[in-house]
Amino acid sequence: MFSIPNLLTAANLSCGIAAILLIQGDQIDIALICLIGSLIFDLFDGYLARLLNQQSDLGIQLDSFADLISFGLAPSFFLYYQCKEELGLWSCVCFIMCILAAFRLARFNVKTDGLPNDFEGMPSPMAALFVMGLFILPEHFNISTLVYPTTAIGIGICMVSTFPVLKFKPSLAWAKKHPLLIFLIVGSIVSSFYLKSLSLSLLVIGFSLYSLIKKK
């Protein structure tokens, strides 16, 4: 039960819980770091499970529970927190992202006929990454609070859709096969000095468009 991959998944879950608490305390920058930690742990728990031959049904279910908190509830809570003062009860619409993330993760767990190199619909970590792009906006950006519930609905639909999204694989072979995506990742890092976290949202858009073009 307490294998190394499962402990990494637990670390993912812990970072997600910490992010929710930090958002409540208005410590958005630290919450962003926690969710980046969740993404890193989520990236490597499955990789280590395969490397150490420690894959299990328990690990699969645990990973989905952790992803629902870190990449469903935490970003939904951030969206809600940003607009609850102005929109009141309507701000609860932001939790549609969490609800649809649950459907997306459940579908992933029971569906076994997908393509080996693609996800069906936007994976929850990528959806969370897009929302994380709204965490720390440049000071000259003055966006409407309606952006937050709209984002929740749009990203939720993307998660339960069926459009193909390439699986990110941290390997040299994958990088050689998709050099444009490596350029997008590097460009996102460089642009973050000006766009701050918004560069994460742009990276998700670029990755999604690349996935669609590659499949046409």
N, C-alpha and C positions, 0 to 999 in steps of 0.2 A: 504493500500500500504506500509506504513512505519511500518510494524510489526517488532517485535524483530528478527525473523528469517531472514527477508529481510534485516535488518540492518547488521546482521552478514555476509550475502552474500555480501553486499556493502563493508564491511570491508575486505573481501576476495579479491574483485576487487581492492580496494585501495592498498592493500599490493602488488598485482601483478603489478600495475602501478608503484608503488614506486620501485619495484625490477628492472623493465626495466630501469628506470632513473638511479638507482645506478649502474647497469651494464655498462651503458654508461659512468659513472664517474669512472669506474674501482674500485668500492667499492664492490667487489664480496662477501666478508664475510658478509656485512650488507644486501646485496641482498638475500643471502641464508637465513638469519634470517627472512626477509620479506616473503619469499615463504613458510617457515615453518609456519609463522603466517597464510598465506593463507590456508594451509592444515588444521590447527586447526579450523579456522572459517568455512571451508567447511565441516569439520567433524561434527560440532555441529549445523549448521543452519538447516539441515534436521531433526536432532534429536529433536531440540526444536520445530520445526514446528509440528512434530507429537505429542510431549508432550503437547504443548499448543493448539493443534487442530487448527493450523493456516496454514495448507497446502493450496496452491492455484496454479492455472495455472500460474499466474504471478510469483510466487516464483520459479516455475520449470524453466521457461524461463530465469529469472534473474540469477539463479544459473548457467545455461549453458553459458550465456554471461560472467559471472565472471570467470568460469572455463576456457573458451577459452583464456582469457587474462592471467590469473595467471598460468595455466598449459599447455597452448598451445603456446601463443606468447612469454611470458617471457623466458621459457626454450629454445625456438627456437632462440630467440635473443641472449641468452648467447652462444649457440653453434656457431652461426654466428660470434659473437664478438671475439670468441677465434681463429677463423681460417681465418678471412677476410683479414688479412695482407698477408698471405702466399698463399691463394687460390684465392684471388681476386673475380671475378664474380661467380666462382664455389661455393663459400661459401654460396651463396643464396639458395643452395640445403637444407641448414639447416631448412629453413622455411617450408619444406614439413611436418615437425612434426606438425606445427600449422595448416596447411591445412587439414591434416588427422585427427587432433583433432576435427576440425569443423565437419567433416563427422561423426566421432564417437559420438560426443555429439548430433548431429541431429538425428542419428539413435536411440540413447538412448531415446530421447524425444518422438519419434513416435512409438517405439516398446513396446508392452505391454504384449507379450507372453513369456517373459524371466523367468527363474527359480528364485524363491524368494530369494535364498541364494547365487546366483552367478551373476557376470557380464558377458556379452558377449564381449570378448576381454578385453584388458588391459584398465582399467579406466584412464582417463586423469590425476588425481592426482598421481596415481602410476607411470605413465609415466614420469611426472615431477619430482617425487622423484628420479627416476633412473638418470635423467640428473643432478639433484642437487648433486648427488654423485660425479660428475666431477668438481664441483665448486672449492673445496679447496683440492687439491691432496697433498700427502706427497712430500717433497722436492726431494726425491730420485726417484720419478716417472717421467720419461721422455717419454711422449707418443707423437705419431705422430699427426699432425693436422688433418690428414684424419680420425681420430677417431670421430671427431665432426660431419661431415656430414653423416658418416656411422651410427652413433648413431641415428641421426635424422630420417634416412630412416628406420632403424630397429625398433625403438620405434614406429614410425608412423604405420608401418605394424602391429605391435602387437596391437595397438589400434583399427584398423579396422578389425582385425581377429575375429574369432568366438570361440576361445578356452575359456573355462570357468575359471573365476577368482573368488575366494571366496570374499564375501563382508565382510569388516572389521566392526565389531560391538563392540563398547567399552562397554562391559558388562561382568559380572562375568560368566554368563552362556556360552557366546561365548568363554571365556578364558578356561573354563573347558573342552569344546568340542574340542578345538584346542591347547593343551598345547605346542606342538612343535613350533607353531607360536609365542607363548609368549616367548619361549626360543630363537627363532630367533631375536625377537625384543630386548630382553635383551642383547643378544650377539652382536647385532648391536651397541647398546649404549656403551658397554664395548670396542669393537674393534675400536670405533671412536677415542679413545685416541692415537691409532697407525695409523690407516688408514684414519683418519679425515673423511671428508664427503663421501669418497668412500664406507664407511660402509653402506650408504643409498642405493647405487646401488646393493650391495651384498644382502641387505635385500629384495629388489624387486625381485631379481633372485630367492632367496630362497622361497619367498611367491608364486611366479608364479609356480615353480616346485612342491611345496606342493599342489597347486590347481590342477595341472594336474594329480598328483599321486592319489589324493583323488577321482577323477572322473573316474579313470580307474578300 
